């Protein structure tokens, strides 16, 4: 664990010891926040196929539980990012944690009612979708604030590694969530137990952020004021800022990253959402028993993602361009294996390979987007990337499960086509080819 703290601290700046220690502590807290959210979400994802089949909810409807939440996430993330620019990163991180905790608690109560046959399955489905929607609407505040916090405090040459470290929080959470989920499947609460446990953890983490993370509202307001003055002083920047206020979605600096991130993220959503059903059908065991095997497969994928983000990216010093290319290629190969997998062991190996690829892709396009814009636009770009990550779960999970119900290999064949197209795009698109060429240029406006 000390290695983790050192890795996090590496991107904490080069100030005297006391401020440096404060920065390091802040990064560790942020890491734990995102790890907790990821662990809760993947714990829920690992037991959700079993919950659906125990209650009697159709597989495609189980996938559709995420649709409303993902839509609200996509719409609200840019709003929360803008709020973090004006109110500070810390309040938005706390807001997101509270939303996550309330959502998990409500979801757990709905699932418990369904397991006890208190309502018909369609009522349980509606309740699950609505309680999950709270996470999309409010829980989306944490991610853009955390990403902007990291970008505010890292030089351009460090940005890819810093954001890879932050992304690895999700990878570690993905290991811990499915690993501990079976421990909370207890008498009285059954498969709803993991959601109750992570609701409690969310509120604990809110208290830790309140106590341990410095209040940065004044810093962010100063940065926003400097950016506004800079744009007013230079007409060409004012024009760019006017365009930016309508969102970075149409900005030619960002559009290739948005397209790449959305399509790769959609492929990853298909893999994650169909995994539980694939394992149930390969093993031909009860849903409750299969949930444990699904957790093992998800942990294998998370370990592969961490191998990319903690090991290979740093050891090989891979930049955004190479990450996007190698990531798409490896994920495509993993999907070929999943489509042809004859048994459980092959499924696990294939899922691990896809996760290794996505472990390259995500920090690749996230860091690339951050590097493509100015320092004063980091909050907005974080909101755009967070929105894209949510948009991947609006249609893709339902579409992927529908393809799986139609014919098992279809969703993975679909993913192969998408990922190969993104590989070609990463090789040929001018913006994606050239990102990161100026990494040696220092940023003069980093926050303490």
KEMI-297914 format. One record per atom (N, C-alpha, C): x, y, z. Coordinates in steps of 0.1 Angstrom, whole numbers, padded with zeros to 4 digits, always signed. Layout:
! residues N
XYZ...
This chain:
! residues 448
+0008-0012+0000+0000+0000+0000+0009+0013+0000+0021+0012+0006+0029+0023+0006+0033+0027-0009+0035+0017-0017+0038+0020-0031+0027+0028-0038+0014+0025-0034+0003+0032-0039+0004+0047-0035+0007+0049-0022+0008+0063-0018+0019+0070-0025+0030+0063-0027+0041+0070-0034+0038+0073-0049+0030+0064-0055+0026+0066-0069+0017+0078-0070+0008+0079-0060-0002+0090-0060+0006+0103-0057+0015+0102-0048+0022+0114-0044+0032+0119-0055+0036+0111-0065+0045+0115-0075+0039+0126-0084+0025+0127-0084+0019+0137-0092+0014+0149-0084+0019+0150-0072+0014+0160-0062+0022+0173-0063+0030+0175-0073+0038+0187-0074+0051+0187-0068+0059+0198-0068+0072+0198-0062+0073+0210-0053+0064+0211-0043+0065+0222-0034+0072+0217-0021+0075+0226-0012+0081+0222+0001+0073+0212+0008+0079+0205+0018+0074+0193+0023+0059+0194+0029+0056+0205+0036+0043+0206+0042+0032+0207+0031+0032+0216+0022+0022+0216+0011+0022+0203+0003+0034+0197+0001+0035+0185-0007+0028+0174+0000+0029+0173+0014+0022+0163+0021+0007+0165+0020+0002+0178+0021-0012+0180+0020-0017+0176+0006-0009+0179-0004-0013+0175-0018-0014+0160-0019-0004+0153-0013-0004+0138-0014-0016+0133-0006-0020+0138+0005-0031+0133+0012-0044+0135+0004-0045+0147-0003-0057+0150-0011-0058+0139-0022-0047+0136-0028-0047+0126-0039-0052+0112-0034-0047+0109-0022-0050+0096-0017-0065+0096-0014-0071+0107-0008-0085+0107-0005-0093+0106-0018-0089+0113-0029-0096+0112-0041-0096+0098-0047-0084+0092-0046-0083+0078-0051-0093+0069-0043-0094+0070-0030-0102+0062-0022-0117+0065-0025-0120+0077-0028-0134+0081-0032-0138+0073-0044-0130+0074-0055-0134+0068-0068-0133+0053-0067-0124+0048-0059-0123+0033-0057-0136+0028-0050-0141+0036-0040-0153+0032-0033-0165+0031-0042-0166+0042-0051-0178+0042-0060-0177+0031-0070-0165+0028-0075-0163+0017-0085-0166+0004-0078-0161+0002-0066-0164-0011-0059-0179-0013-0057-0186-0003-0053-0200-0004-0051-0207-0007-0064-0204-0001-0075-0211-0003-0088-0208-0017-0093-0195-0021-0092-0192-0034-0098-0197-0046-0089-0198-0043-0076-0204-0053-0067-0219-0055-0071-0225-0044-0074-0239-0045-0078-0240-0052-0091-0231-0048-0101-0232-0054-0114-0229-0069-0113-0221-0074-0104-0217-0088-0103-0229-0096-0098-0238-0090-0090-0249-0098-0084-0262-0095-0092-0262-0085-0101-0275-0081-0107-0281-0092-0116-0273-0099-0124-0279-0110-0132-0286-0120-0123-0280-0123-0112-0286-0133-0103-0298-0127-0097-0298-0114-0093-0310-0108-0088-0322-0109-0098-0319-0105-0110-0329-0105-0121-0335-0119-0122-0327-0129-0123-0333-0142-0125-0340-0148-0113-0335-0144-0101-0342-0148-0089-0356-0142-0088-0357-0129-0091-0370-0122-0090-0379-0125-0102-0373-0128-0114-0380-0131-0126-0381-0119-0135-0371-0111-0135-0370-0099-0144-0362-0103-0157-0367-0101-0168-0360-0105-0181-0346-0098-0182-0337-0106-0189-0323-0101-0189-0322-0087-0195-0329-0084-0206-0328-0071-0212-0333-0060-0203-0343-0063-0195-0348-0053-0185-0338-0051-0174-0331-0061-0170-0320-0059-0161-0310-0049-0166-0306-0051-0179-0297-0042-0185-0303-0028-0186-0316-0027-0189-0322-0014-0190-0323-0006-0177-0321-0012-0166-0320-0005-0153-0310+0006-0154-0300+0004-0161-0289+0014-0162-0292+0026-0172-0302+0024-0180-0304+0033-0191-0308+0047-0187-0318+0048-0178-0322+0062-0173-0311+0068-0165-0304+0060-0157-0293+0065-0149-0282+0071-0158-0279+0063-0169-0268+0068-0178-0272+0080-0185-0285+0081-0189-0289+0093-0196-0288+0105-0187-0293+0104-0175-0292+0115-0165-0277+0119-0162-0269+0108-0161-0254+0111-0159-0249+0119-0171-0252+0116-0183-0247+0123-0195-0251+0137-0195-0264+0140-0191-0269+0153-0191-0264+0162-0179-0262+0155-0168-0259+0163-0156-0244+0165-0154-0236+0156-0159-0221+0157-0156-0215+0171-0161-0219+0176-0172-0213+0189-0176-0218+0200-0166-0230+0199-0161-0235+0209-0152-0227+0209-0139-0224+0196-0134-0216+0195-0121-0202+0200-0124-0197+0197-0136-0183+0202-0139-0182+0217-0138-0193+0224-0144-0193+0238-0143-0194+0243-0129-0202+0236-0121-0204+0240-0107-0190+0239-0100-0183+0228-0103-0170+0227-0096-0160+0238-0100-0161+0244-0112-0153+0255-0116-0156+0267-0107-0168+0269-0103-0172+0281-0095-0173+0278-0080-0177+0266-0076-0179+0264-0062-0168+0256-0056-0159+0251-0064-0148+0242-0059-0150+0228-0062-0139+0220-0062-0140+0206-0065-0146+0198-0053-0142+0202-0041-0146+0194-0029-0161+0194-0027-0168+0205-0028-0183+0204-0026-0190+0194-0036-0184+0194-0048-0190+0186-0058-0187+0171-0056-0175+0168-0051-0171+0154-0048-0181+0149-0037-0183+0158-0027-0192+0154-0016-0207+0152-0021-0211+0161-0030-0224+0159-0035-0226+0146-0042-0216+0142-0050-0216+0130-0058-0217+0118-0048-0209+0118-0038-0209+0107-0028-0222+0105-0021-0228+0116-0018-0242+0116-0011-0252+0110-0021-0251+0114-0034-0260+0108-0044-0258+0093-0045-0246+0089-0045-0242+0075-0047-0248+0067-0035-0246+0072-0023-0251+0065-0011-0266+0064-0010-0273+0075-0014-0288+0075-0014-0293+0065-0025-0286+0065-0036-0290+0056-0047-0288+0041-0043-0277+0038-0037-0274+0024-0033-0284+0020-0022-0287+0028-0013-0296+0025-0002-0310+0022-0007-0315+0031-0016-0328+0029-0022-0329+0016-0031-0318+0014-0038-0317+0002-0047-0318-0011-0038-0311-0011-0027-0310-0022-0018-0324-0025-0013-0331-0015-0009-0345-0017-0003-0355-0022-0014-0353-0017-0026-0362-0022-0037-0359-0037-0040-0346-0041-0041-0342-0055-0043-0347-0064-0032-0346-0059-0020-0350-0067-0008-0365-0069-0009-0373-0059-0013-0387-0061-0015-0390-0071-0026-0382-0071-0037-0384-0081-0048-0381-0095-0044-0370-0097-0036-0366-0110-0032-0376-0116-0022-0383-0107-0015-0394-0112-0006-0408-0112-0012-0408-0110-0025-0420-0111-0033-0431-0102-0028-0427-0090-0024-0437-0080-0019-0444-0073-0031-0438-0072-0042-0444-0066-0054-0441-0075-0066-0448-0072-0077-0446-0080-0089-0433-0075-0096-0427-0083-0104-0414-0080-0110-0413-0067-0117-0423-0063-0124-0423-0050-0131-0422-0038-0122-0429-0039-0110-0428-0028-0100-0414-0028-0095-0408-0039-0092-0394-0039-0088-0385-0033-0098-0387-0037-0111-0379-0031-0121-0380-0016-0122-0392-0011-0121-0394+0004-0121-0387+0011-0109-0388+0004-0097-0382+0010-0085-0367+0010-0086-0362-0001-0092-0347-0002-0093-0342+0008-0103-0349+0010-0114-0345+0020-0124-0345+0034-0118-0355+0037-0110-0356+0051-0104-0346+0053-0093-0343+0044-0085-0333+0046-0075-0319+0046-0081-0317+0039-0091-0304+0039-0098-0303+0053-0105-0314+0059-0109-0313+0072-0116-0308+0083-0107-0310+0081-0094-0304+0091-0084-0289+0092-0086-0283+0080-0088-0268+0080-0090-0265+0088-0103-0272+0086-0114-0269+0093-0126-0271+0108-0125-0281+0112-0117-0285+0126-0116-0275+0134-0107-0272+0128-0095-0264+0134-0085-0250+0128-0083-0249+0115-0084-0237+0108-0082-0226+0112-0093-0231+0118-0104-0222+0122-0115-0213+0134-0111-0216+0140-0100-0208+0152-0096-0194+0149-0092-0191+0137-0087-0178+0134-0082-0167+0133-0092-0171+0126-0103-0161+0122-0113-0154+0134-0120-0162+0144-0126-0155+0155-0132-0148+0164-0123-0153+0165-0110-0145+0173-0101-0132+0166-0097-0132+0153-0096-0119+0146-0093-0110+0147-0104-0114+0145-0116-0105+0146-0128-0100+0160-0129-0108+0171-0128-0103+0184-0129-0093+0187-0117-0096+0182-0106-0086+0184-0094-0072+0179-0098-0072+0167-0104-0059+0161-0108-0053+0170-0119-0061+0174-0129-0055+0182-0140-0050+0195-0135-0057+0201-0125-0053+0214-0120-0039+0213-0113-0035+0201-0109-0023+0200-0101-0012+0191-0108-0012+0189-0121-0002+0181-0127+0003+0188-0140+0016+0187-0142+0022+0193-0154+0018+0184-0166+0019+0190-0178+0015+0183-0190+0023+0170-0192+0035+0170-0188+0044+0158-0190+0039+0147-0180+0032+0151-0170+0028+0141-0159+0013+0137-0161+0006+0144-0170-0009+0143-0171-0014+0129-0174-0007+0122-0183-0012+0108-0186-0010+0099-0174+0001+0100-0168+0004+0091-0156-0006+0095-0145-0008+0108-0143-0017+0112-0132-0031+0107-0134-0036+0108-0146-0050+0104-0149-0051+0089-0150-0040+0082-0154-0039+0067-0153-0040+0063-0138-0033+0070-0129-0034+0067-0115-0049+0068-0110-0055+0079-0114-0069+0081-0110-0078+0070-0116-0076+0067-0129-0084+0056-0135-0081+0043-0128-0069+0041-0123-0067+0028-0116-0075+0026-0103-0080+0037-0098-0089+0036-0086-0101+0028-0090-0106+0030-0102-0117+0022-0107-0113+0008-0109-0101+0005-0114-0097-0008-0115-0096-0016-0102-0090-0009-0092-0089-0015-0079-0103-0017-0073-0112-0008-0075-0125-0009-0070-0132-0021-0077-0129-0023-0089-0135-0034-0097-0131-0047-0091-0119-0048-0086-0114-0060-0079-0121-0062-0066-0121-0051-0058-0126-0053-0045-0141-0055-0044-0149-0048-0053-0163-0049-0053-0168-0064-0054-0165-0070-0066-0170-0084-0067-0164-0094-0056-0152-0090-0051-0145-0099-0042-0153-0099-0028-0157-0087-0024-0164-0086-0011-0179-0087-0012-0184-0086-0024-0199-0087-0025-0205-0100-0019-0199-0112-0022-0204-0124-0016-0204-0124+0000-0195-0116+0006-0194-0116+0020-0206-0109+0026-0213-0101+0019-0225-0093+0024-0238-0099+0020-0238-0111+0013-0250-0118+0010-0254-0126+0022-0261-0120+0031-0263-0125+0044-0278-0129+0046-0281-0137+0056-0295-0140+0059-0302-0128+0063-0314-0127+0058-0323-0115+0060-0322-0105+0049-0311-0103+0043-0310-0093+0032-0306-0100+0019-0300-0111+0019-0297-0119+0007-0289-0111-0003-0293-0111-0016-0285-0105-0026-0286-0090-0025-0294-0084-0017-0294-0069-0015-0283-0065-0005-0277-0074+0002-0267-0071+0012-0256-0062+0007-0249-0065-0005-0238-0057-0009-0242-0042-0011-0254-0039-0016-0258-0026-0018-0260-0018-0005-0265-0025+0005-0266-0019+0019-0252-0015+0024-0242-0024+0022-0229-0022+0027-0222-0010+0020-0224-0009+0007-0217+0002+0000-0224+0015+0002-0237+0015+0005-0244+0027+0009-0237+0033+0022-0235+0024+0031-0228+0029+0044-0214+0034+0041-0207+0027+0032-0193+0032+0028-0194+0045+0022-0204+0048+0014-0205+0061+0007-0206+0072+0017-0214+0070+0027-0216+0081+0037-0203+0082+0046-0196+0072+0048-0183+0072+0055-0173+0081+0047-0172+0078+0034-0163+0085+0026-0167+0100+0025-0180+0103+0025-0184+0117+0025-0178+0124+0037-0179+0118+0049-0173+0124+0061-0158+0126+0060-0151+0116+0054-0137+0116+0052-0133+0128+0043-0140+0130+0032-0138+0141+0023-0140+0155+0031-0150+0155+0038-0153+0168+0046-0142+0171+0055-0137+0161+0062-0126+0164+0072-0112+0165+0066-0109+0157+0056-0095+0156+0051-0092+0163+0039-0101+0167+0030-0098+0173+0017-0099+0189+0019-0088+0196+0015-0089+0211+0017-0100+0217+0009-0105+0228+0014-0115+0236+0007-0108+0244-0004-0111+0241-0017-0105+0247-0028-0113+0257-0036-0125+0261-0030-0134+0270-0037-0127+0283-0041-0119+0288-0032-0112+0301-0035-0103+0300-0046-0095+0289-0047-0086+0286-0057-0093+0285-0071-0104+0278-0071-0110+0276-0084-0117+0289-0089-0122+0297-0080-0128+0310-0084-0117+0319-0089-0105+0319-0083-0094+0327-0088-0090+0323-0102-0089+0310-0104-0085+0304-0117-0096+0308-0128-0108+0308-0124-0119+0311-0134-0118+0326-0137-0115+0334-0127-0114+0349-0129-0102+0352-0138-0091+0345-0136-0079+0347-0145-0082+0343-0159-0089+0332-0161-0092+0327-0174-0101+0337-0181-0111+0343-0174-0120+0352-0180-0112+0365-0184-0104+0370-0176-0096+0381-0179-0087+0379-0191-0081+0367-0192-0072+0363-0203-0080+0363-0216-0092+0358-0215-0100+0357-0228-0105+0371-0232-0108+0380-0222-0112+0393-0226-0101+0401-0232-0088+0398-0228-0077+0405-0233-0073+0401-0247-0077+0389-0251-0073+0384-0264-0086+0380-0272-0089+0387-0282-0102+0384-0289-0103+0370-0294-0092+0364-0299-0092+0350-0304-0096+0340-0293-0091+0343-0281-0094+0334-0269-0109+0336-0265-0113+0349-0266-0127+0352-0262-0137+0344-0272-0133+0344-0285-0141+0337-0294-0142+0322-0291-0130+0316-0287-0130+0302-0284-0138+0300-0271-0137+0309-0262-0144+0307-0249-0159+0308-0251-0164+0317-0261-0178+0317-0264-0183+0304-0270-0175+0298-0279-0178+0285-0284-0178+0275-0273-0169+0276-0264-0167+0266-0253-0179+0266-0244-0185+0278-0242-0196+0278-0232-0208+0270-0237-0209+0268-0250-0219+0259-0256-0215+0245-0255-0204+0242-0249-0199+0228-0248-0188+0225-0257-0179+0216-0253-0168+0212-0261-0172+0201-0271-0185+0197-0272-0189+0186-0280-0186+0189-0295-0187+0201-0299-0185+0204-0313-0171+0210-0316-0163+0211-0306-0150+0217-0307-0141+0207-0314-0134+0211-0325-0126+0201-0333-0114+0196-0325-0110+0203-0314-0100+0197-0306-0105+0185-0298-0118+0185-0295-0124+0174-0286-0131+0164-0294-0137+0167-0305-0147+0158-0312-0141+0144-0314-0128+0143-0319-0123+0129-0321-0122+0121-0308-0118+0128-0297-0117+0121-0284-0131+0116-0279-0141+0125-0282-0155+0121-0278-0160+0109-0286-0158+0109-0299-0162+0098-0307-0155+0085-0303-0142+0086-0301-0134+0074-0297-0138+0069-0283-0139+0078-0274-0143+0075-0260-0157+0068-0259-0167+0074-0267-0180+0069-0267-0181+0055-0273-0175+0053-0284-0176+0040-0290-0168+0029-0283-0156+0032-0278-0148+0022-0270-0155+0020-0257-0160+0030-0251-0168+0028-0238-0180+0020-0240-0187+0022-0252-0199+0014-0255-0196-0001-0256-0184-0004-0263-0180-0018-0264-0177-0024-0250-0170-0016-0242-0167-0020-0228-0180-0023-0220-0190-0015-0222-0203-0016-0215-0210-0029-0220-0209-0033-0233-0214-0045-0238-0207-0057-0231-0194-0057-0231-0187-0067-0224-0191-0069-0210-0191-0058-0202-0194-0059-0188-0209-0064-0185-0218-0059-0194-0232-0063-0191-0236-0077-0195-0229-0082-0205-0232-0096-0210-0224-0107-0202-0214-0102-0195-0205-0112-0189-0212-0122-0179-0221-0116-0171-0228-0125-0161-0237-0135-0168-0244-0131-0178-0253-0140-0185-0245-0151-0192-0234-0147-0198-0225-0156-0205-0220-0167-0196-0216-0163-0184-0211-0172-0174-0222-0182-0169-0233-0176-0167-0245-0185-0162-0247-0196-0173-0247-0192-0185-0250-0201-0196-0239-0211-0199-0227-0207-0197-0215-0216-0200-0214-0226-0189-0217-0222-0176-0215-0231-0165-0228-0240-0163-0239-0234-0168-0252-0241-0166-0255-0244-0151-0253-0234-0143-0256-0235-0129-0267-0225-0125-0271-0225-0112-0281-0215-0108-0275-0201-0108-0283-0191-0110-0278-0177-0110-0271-0173-0097-0275-0178-0085-0269-0175-0073-0254-0180-0072-0253-0193-0077-0239-0199-0077-0231-0192-0088-0236-0189-0099-0229-0183-0110-0224-0169-0106-0230-0162-0097-0226-0148-0093-0212-0148-0088-0208-0159-0080-0195-0160-0075-0184-0161-0086-0188-0169-0097-0179-0171-0108-0178-0158-0116-0189-0151-0117-0189-0138-0124-0179-0128-0117-0180-0128-0103-0171-0120-0096-0156-0123-0098-0153-0136-0099-0139-0140-0102-0135-0134-0116-0144-0135-0126-0140-0131-0139-0139-0115-0139-0147-0108-0132-0146-0094-0131-0133-0090-0124-0129-0097-0114-0117-0094-0107-0105-0097-0116-0105-0107-0125-0094-0110-0134-0093-0098-0144-0105-0093-0148-0105-0082-0157-0099-0069-0151-0102-0067-0138-0097-0056-0131-0082-0057-0128-0077-0069-0126-0063-0070-0124-0056-0067-0137-0061-0071-0148-0055-0068-0161-0055-0053-0163-0066-0046-0160-0067-0032-0161-0056-0025-0153-0055-0030-0140-0045-0024-0131-0030-0027-0137-0028-0038-0143-0015-0041-0149-0012-0030-0159-0022-0026-0167-0020-0016-0177-0017-0003-0170-0025+0001-0160-0025+0015-0155-0014+0017-0144-0011+0007-0137-0001+0008-0126+0013+0004-0131+0013-0006-0141+0026-0011-0145+0030-0007-0159+0023-0012-0169+0028-0010-0183+0029+0004-0187+0019+0012-0184+0019+0026-0188+0031+0034-0183+0034+0031-0170+0045+0038-0164+0059+0032-0168+0059+0019-0168+0072+0012-0172+0076+0015-0186+0067+0015-0195+0070+0017-0209+0068+0032-0213+0064+0040-0204+0061+0055-0207+0053+0057-0219+0042+0050-0220+0033+0050-0232+0025+0063-0231+0024+0070-0243+0017+0083-0244+0002+0080-0249-0006+0090-0249-0020+0089-0253-0022+0082-0267-0013+0086-0276-0015+0081-0290-0014+0066-0290-0003+0061-0284+0000+0046-0283-0011+0039-0275-0015+0045-0264-0025+0039-0256-0038+0037-0264-0043+0046-0271-0055+0045-0279-0054+0034-0290-0042+0033-0296-0040+0023-0306-0039+0009-0301-0030+0007-0291-0028-0006-0285-0041-0011-0278-0047-0001-0271-0059-0005-0264-0070-0010-0272-0073-0004-0284-0084-0008-0293-0080-0022-0299-0067-0024-0302-0063-0037-0308-0064-0048-0298-0060-0046-0286-0061-0057-0276-0075-0060-0272-0083-0050-0271-0097-0052-0268-0105-0060-0279-0101-0056-0291-0107-0064-0303-0103-0078-0302-0091-0081-0299-0086-0095-0299-0093-0103-0287-0095-0096-0276-0102-0102-0265-0117-0105-0269-0123-0097-0276-0137-0099-0280-0138-0111-0290-0128-0113-0299-0128-0124-0307-0128-0137-0299-0119-0137-0288-0118-0148-0280-0132-0151-0272-0138-0140-0268-0151-0142-0261-0162-0148-0270-0162-0144-0283-0172-0149-0292-0170-0164-0295-0157-0169-0294-0154-0183-0297-0152-0191-0284-0153-0185-0273-0150-0192-0260-0158-0205-0258-0151-0216-0256-0158-0229-0254-0161-0232-0239-0155-0225-0230-0156-0228-0216-0154-0216-0207-0156-0218-0194-0155-0207-0184-0140-0201-0184-0130-0210-0184-0116-0205-0184-0113-0196-0195-0118-0199-0207-0115-0191-0219-0123-0177-0217-0135-0178-0212-0142-0165-0210-0134-0156-0201-0129-0161-0190-0122-0153-0180-0109-0147-0187-0102-0156-0194-0090-0151-0201-0093-0140-0211-0104-0142-0219-0108-0133-0229-0112-0119-0222-0120-0120-0211-0124-0108-0205-0112-0100-0199-0102-0108-0194-0090-0101-0189-0083-0094-0200-0082-0100-0212-0076-0093-0223-0083-0081-0228-0096-0082-0228-0104-0070-0232-0102-0059-0222-0101-0063-0209-0099-0053-0198-0086-0046-0199-0076-0054-0203-0062-0048-0205-0063-0038-0216-0070-0041-0227-0071-0031-0238-0079-0019-0233-0090-0020-0226-0097-0009-0222-0089-0001-0211-0080-0008-0204-0072-0002-0194-0062+0007-0201-0059+0005-0213-0051+0014-0221-0059+0025-0227-0071+0022-0233-0079+0031-0240-0084+0043-0231-0089+0040-0219-0095+0050-0211-0086+0061-0207-0074+0058-0201-0065+0069-0198-0059+0075-0211-0059+0068-0222-0054+0073-0234-0063+0085-0239-0076+0083-0241-0084+0093-0246-0087+0104-0235-0087+0100-0222-0089+0110-0212-0078+0120-0211-0065+0114-0211-0054+0123-0210-0052+0131-0223-0055+0124-0234-0054+0131-0247-0064+0143-0248-0076+0142-0243-0085+0153-0243-0081+0164-0234-0075+0160-0222-0070+0170-0213-0059+0178-0219-0050+0171-0226-0038+0178-0232-0042+0186-0244-0053+0183-0250-0057+0190-0262-0063+0204-0260-0066+0208-0247-0072+0221-0244-0063+0228-0234-0067+0241-0232-0059+0249-0222-0061+0245-0208-0053+0250-0199-0054+0247-0185-0067+0252-0179-0071+0264-0183-0084+0269-0177-0096+0262-0182-0095+0253-0191-0107+0245-0196-0108+0231-0191-0099+0228-0181-0099+0214-0175-0112+0210-0169-0119+0219-0162-0132+0215-0156-0142+0211-0166-0142+0219-0177-0152+0216-0188-0149+0204-0195-0136+0201-0198-0133+0189-0205-0135+0177-0196-0133+0178-0183-0136+0167-0174-0151+0164-0174-0159+0175-0175-0174+0172-0176-0178+0166-0189-0171+0170-0200-0175+0163-0213-0171+0149-0213-0159+0145-0208-0154+0131-0207-0163+0123-0198-0167+0129-0187-0175+0122-0177-0189+0119-0184-0194+0129-0191-0207+0127-0198-0206+0116-0209-0195+0116-0216-0193+0105-0226-0193+0092-0219-0186+0090-0208-0185+0078-0201-0199+0073-0197-0208+0082-0193-0221+0079-0190-0230+0075-0202-0228+0082-0213-0236+0080-0225-0234+0066-0230-0222+0060-0227-0220+0046-0232-0230+0036-0226-0236+0040-0215-0245+0030-0208-0260+0033-0211-0263+0042-0220-0277+0045-0222-0283+0034-0231-0276+0031-0242-0282+0021-0251-0274+0008-0252-0261+0010-0251-0252-0002-0253-0255-0014-0245-0257-0013-0232-0260-0025-0224-0272-0033-0229-0283-0025-0231-0295-0032-0236-0293-0038-0249-0287-0030-0258-0284-0035-0272-0275-0048-0271-0265-0047-0263-0256-0059-0262-0263-0071-0257-0272-0070-0246-0279-0081-0241-0289-0086-0251-0295-0077-0258-0305-0081-0269-0297-0090-0280-0285-0085-0284-0278-0093-0293-0274-0106-0287-0271-0107-0274-0267-0119-0268-0279-0129-0268-0291-0124-0265-0302-0132-0264-0305-0138-0279-0303-0129-0289-0305-0134-0302-0295-0145-0307-0282-0143-0304-0272-0153-0307-0260-0149-0298-0255-0158-0290-0245-0156-0280-0233-0148-0286-0227-0152-0297-0214-0145-0301-0217-0131-0307-0229-0127-0311-0232-0115-0318-0226-0102-0311-0228-0100-0298-0223-0088-0292-0208-0086-0293-0201-0098-0293-0187-0097-0293-0182-0094-0308-0189-0100-0317-0186-0097-0331-0188-0082-0334-0199-0077-0329-0202-0062-0330-0191-0054-0324-0186-0058-0312-0175-0051-0306-0162-0051-0314-0160-0062-0320-0147-0063-0329-0148-0053-0340-0159-0052-0346-0161-0042-0357-0158-0028-0352-0164-0024-0341-0163-0011-0335-0149-0008-0331-0142-0017-0325-0129-0015-0320-0118-0014-0331-0120-0022-0341-0111-0021-0353-0113-0008-0360-0125-0003-0360-0128+0010-0366-0121+0021-0358-0121+0020-0345-0114+0029-0336-0099+0028-0337-0094+0017-0340-0079+0015-0342-0075+0023-0355-0083+0021-0365-0080+0029-0378-0081+0044-0375-0091+0048-0368-0093+0062-0365-0081+0067-0357-0076+0060-0347-0065+0064-0339-0052+0065-0347-0051+0057-0358-0039+0057-0367-0040+0068-0377-0052+0072-0381-0053+0081-0392-0058+0095-0389-0066+0097-0378-0072+0110-0375-0060+0120-0371-0060+0132-0376-0050+0141-0373-0048+0145-0359-0060+0147-0352-0060+0151-0338-0054+0140-0329-0059+0128-0332-0055+0117-0323-0040+0113-0326-0036+0115-0339-0022+0112-0342-0012+0121-0335-0016+0134-0333-0006+0144-0329-0007+0148-0315-0017+0142-0307-0019+0146-0293-0006+0142-0285-0002+0152-0276+0009+0149-0268+0023+0152-0273+0023+0159-0285+0036+0162-0290+0044+0173-0282+0036+0181-0274+0042+0192-0267+0042+0190-0252+0045+0177-0248+0044+0174-0234+0055+0181-0226+0065+0185-0232+0076+0191-0225+0073+0206-0220+0062+0211-0226+0059+0225-0222+0053+0225-0209+0058+0234-0199+0052+0234-0186+0040+0242-0185+0031+0239-0175+0019+0247-0173+0023+0257-0162+0019+0269-0164+0023+0280-0154+0012+0283-0144+0001+0277-0145-0010+0280-0136-0015+0269-0128-0006+0260-0124-0010+0248-0116-0014+0253-0102-0024+0247-0096-0028+0250-0083-0020+0243-0072-0019+0249-0060-0012+0242-0050-0019+0230-0044
